[in-house]
Amino acid sequence: VKDLLAHLDAWRDLVLAWERSGCAGEPVAIPAPGLTWAQLPALNDQIWQRTCGDSWDDVMTRLHASHAAIRAVVSDYSEDDLFTKRRFAWTGSTSVGSYVILATTSHYDWTRTLIRRFVRAG
């Protein structure tokens, strides 16, 4: 469960970094530097390698901080700015909201499913 929560935190951090760089007019490496969407398994493995030794308390501290940061970023956007595709150059053909959903609610559903499987197998 800790590794799943660390994964959630890492994906929030990715979106926060994309948004921060994009708003600053800097290049945005989506999903990560040197990786394409087709290489998500490699990215997820990198996340696990980087976080697997972290303590529960460290993961929870980061998770709470990234949650607050995502909420703050979202609250700075109007609904139109969040969900209008191509509104910002850094989002390419999608929207800020789509990236936020990817790193939050979509990942929450995935995590919930895996935790339920774990509990049932337990």
PyMOL commands that set and color helices and strands:
alter all, ss='L'
color gray80, all
select helices_A, chain A and resi 2-23+37-51+56-75+79-83+89-91+96-103+105-121
alter helices_A, ss='H'
color red, helices_A
deselect
rebuild
show_as cartoon
